[in-house]
Amino acid sequence: MEKRAFGNTGLEVTPLGFGGAPIGMLDTEESRTDIILNLLLDSGVNLIDTAASYYGSEDLIGKTIGHRRDEFILVSKCGGKFDEFDDPAWSPAVITKTIDRSLQRLKTDRLDIMLLHTCDLETLQKGDALAALVKARDAGKIRFPGYSGDNETVAYAATLEDVKVIQTSINITDQVNIDGLLPGARENNIGVMVKRPIANAAWKKLSDQQGMYKDYAKTYTERLKKMNLTPADLGFDGAPEIVWPEIALRFTISQPGVHVAIIGTTNPDNARANIAVAEKGPLSDEVVKKIRDAFKVASSDGSWVAQG
């Protein structure tokens, strides 16, 4: 699988990465997680993303691929309030304690990237939370600080000197950050990770969505319907449930300034399918334009913001 320069970090990332929310939040068996993560690493995927708030995700990653730590870029996220810590959300104390706990859970002595996990604009502007990440960087606990979020807050984050990596939402039904974030991120040479790159399977019926995906999928499902776009309109043949995932993932990795799209799954077959799609590379400029145009028409009233 190809690799892309990850902003100015000096790291190189594959266009496909793994998102660790489902394995933790859906209480995935350790044996299944072991199969998925080792399959991905064996196939060349080199970025694993998780977060302190994803329940058992950090523990599962540490147990199953901690022994392969030098083979992948490890990302986690922090900042929220946890019952086991008395410190308030976004305080330097809770960030420091969360980082130390993440290192233990992930069975490593350093995180390549630690992101502030969707704090609001006021908190980010205050600076204490980001300063705590910088302090952790200077202590050798993390290599690069960053921010995960959307809309005006992520655009502001891209202007901050200490922010080296950003995670944000971009997909066929969520395109606000393409214009609001990516130009600034490219100008400042920031590494960009994309969450929800396949729009939470917005082509499915909501009744077919499971667990944590139902709430996330509702907005995207409504948007795709309003965009009035089919795979055939884009020159793709086949059943929608087969073709749409390819279109969606390849659309996301087609965007200039996007370096890696992270997809979470608890199914090894889905992991194999995502690898095959990512290896096909970006869509043609013509297909990307059709998707962009459909979004612009459907969202012309300005009410569609990026989904956090």
N, C-alpha and C positions, 0 to 999 in steps of 0.2 A: 504494500500500500504506500502511496506517495506520502511525503511529509512536507509540511509548510512551516516557514519561519514563524514563530509565535511572537509577533511584535518584536520588541527590542529586548526580550528576555534572554536571547541566545539559545533558547530551546527550539526544538522542531516537533511539531505535532502531526499526527495523522488526521485526516478530515473527519473521521469517525472516532468518537470517544464513548465511554460508558458512563451513564448517570446512575448513581447508586440509591436513588430514592425508593424505587419499587422493591428492591431486595430487602430493605429494612422495613418499610411501611406495610408491605404485604406479608411480612413474617415468613420469608422464604427459607426453605431448608438449607442448611449449610452445604450438603452434598450437591444440591442443584446450583447454588451460587458458585461452588468450586468448579463445576463443569463449565458454566457460562464464562467466568472470569479467565480461567486458563485457556479456554477456546479463543477468547478475544486476544489475549496476549500472544498465543501461538500463531494467530493470524496477522499479527503485526500492529494491532491497535495499541496505542501507547499512552492514552490519557484516561485516568479513572477519577471520576468526580463523586464526592459524597458530601455530607454535612453533619454537624454535631446533632442536629435536630431530626435526622432520619432514623431515629430509634436504633435498631441493631445494625445499621448499614456499616458503620466504621468497624465494628467488631468482626462482622462477616468478611470484610475486605482484608483485615489484618490476619484473620485465621486462614483464609484460603489462598492469598497470594502475597502475604507478607514476606515469604521467603524469596520472592521474585522482585523485591522492592526496586532494584536497580534497573529493571526493564521498563518502567513506566513512570509517567509524570503523575504525581498524586496531588489532588485538589480537595480541600474541604472548605467548609463555611462555618461562620460563628457569629456571635453577637447577641443572640437571644437569651432570655431568662430560662434558667433550669432550676428545678426544685432542689437539687442537691447543693446549689450555690446560693448564698444569701444575697449576692450582689445583684444590682439592677441590670436590666438589659442595656447593652451598648456601653457599659462602664469598662474602663481599662481592666478592672479586676476580673470581671466575668470573662472577658476576652482572653486574658492571660491564663486563667484556670481552664477554660475550654480548650485552648490550644494544647496545654499540657495533657489534658485527658485524651484529646484526639491522638496525640503521639503515642500514648500508651495503648489505646484501642487499636490503632492501625499498625502497631508493632514496628515503629520506625523512629529514627532520631531526627527526622526533619520532614516538613511538608514542602513540596515545591511551590505550592500556591495556597494561600489562605484568603478567602473572600469574606467581606462583611456581608451578612445574609439579609439583604433587602431592608436595610435601615432607611428611614425617611430622609428627605432632603435636609431638614433642619439638623438632624443628628450628624449627617455627613459633613455639613458645613461647619458644625461646631468643632470637629477635628479630633476630639479625644479618642474616638473609636479607631480611626485610621492611625493615629499616633501609636496606639497600642500594638497594631500590626507592625508598624515600623520598628518598634522596640523589640518585638519578637524576631523580626528579620535581623536586626543588629546582634541579637543573642544567638543567632544561628538556628533558631527553631523553624523558621520558614525562609524560603528564598525570595518570594515575591508577594507583596500585598496586592489586594484587589477588591473589587466590589461586584456584587450580584444584584441586579435590579433592572428597572425599566423606566421609560418615559423621561421626564425632565431630570430625575435624579441620576439616572445612568449617564445622561448627556453631560451633566455637571461632573460626575466622577471621572469622565474621560479628559477633563481639563486639569486634573490634579497630578502633580509631579510624581507623587509616591504610588499612584495607582498604575500598576503595570499590566494587570489582566482584568478583563471585564467578562461577566456572564450575563446574558440577556435573552429575551424572547424574540425569535424571528422565525416565521414560517409562512406558508401560503396564505393563511388567514390573519396573520399578525405581522404587519409590515411597517409599523410606525417607526421602529428603531432602525430600519434600513436607512431612512432619511434623517432621523433625529440623532442617531448615535454614530453610525459607521463613518461618515465623513470626518468627524472629529477624532475618532479612534484611529483612522488611517493617518491623519495628519500628525498625531502624537505617537504613532507606531505602537499602539497598545494591542496586546494579545486579546482576541475576542473568542469566547466560547458561547455557543448558542444552546439554550435549553428549549424543550418542546419543538424540535425541528420538524416533527411530522404532525404537528397540530393536534396532538392527542387523538389521532385517527378520526378526524372530523367527518369523514365520509360514512362512518358507522351510524346506525340508529342509536339514539341515546339509551334505549332499552337494552342494547347489547354491550354497553360500556360497563366495566366492572370496577367495584371498589373506589379507590382514590381518583380514578379517571373521570367519573361521572360529572362532578362539579366543574373540573377543568374543561371538559369537552363541550359543555353546553354552549358557551359563547362561541367557540370555534365552529361548532356544528351549524349554528344559526348563521354565522358569517359565510361559510362555504355555500350554504343554500342560497343566500342572497347574491353571492358572486356569480351564480348561474353558470358554472364552469364544469365541464366534464372532461375526462381523460381524452375522449375522442376529439374534443375541440383543440387539444394540444398535440394531436398526432399519435396518441398512444392507444393501442388495441388491448383488449383483455378485460377481465372482470375488475370492477372498481376496487374491490378489496385487495386485489393483487397489484394493480397498477398505481393506485394513488400513493401508497407508501414510497414507491420509487420516485414518483414525481415530486412529492413533498420533500424528501430528504435531499434529492439532487438540487431542488430549487434553493434550499437553505445554503448548501455548500457552494452554490454558484455566486453568492453575493460577495462582491469585492470587500475585503476587510474581515470576512468571517474566516477563522482559521480551523475551528473544530466544532462539530455538532455532536452533542451528547444525547444518547438514547438509552433509556433504562428498560430492561426487560427481565422477566423471570423465566423466559422460555429459550432454551438453547437454539431451537429452530429459527426463532425470530432474530437472534444474534447472528446466525449464519446468513440469513437473508439481508440484514443490514450491512454486513461486510460486503456481500456481493454487489449491493446497490452502490455503496460508497466507492467501490473500485471502478464503477462506470464513470465517475467524475461529474462535472457540472452539466446542466442542461444547455441547450443551444440558446443564444441570445434571443432568438425569435420566441421560443417557448417562455423564457423568463419574462419577456416584455408582455406577452399575453396574460400571464398571471398577475403581473404588476398592474396592468391596465384594468383588469377585472376588479382588483382590490380597490383601485382609485375610484372607479365608478360606483361601486357598492358602498364605499365609505365616504362619499362626497359630502355628507352632512357634518363631517368632522367629529363624530361621536365615538369612533373606534380608536381606543387607546390600546397600548400594549398591555397584555394581561400579565400581571405580576404573580 
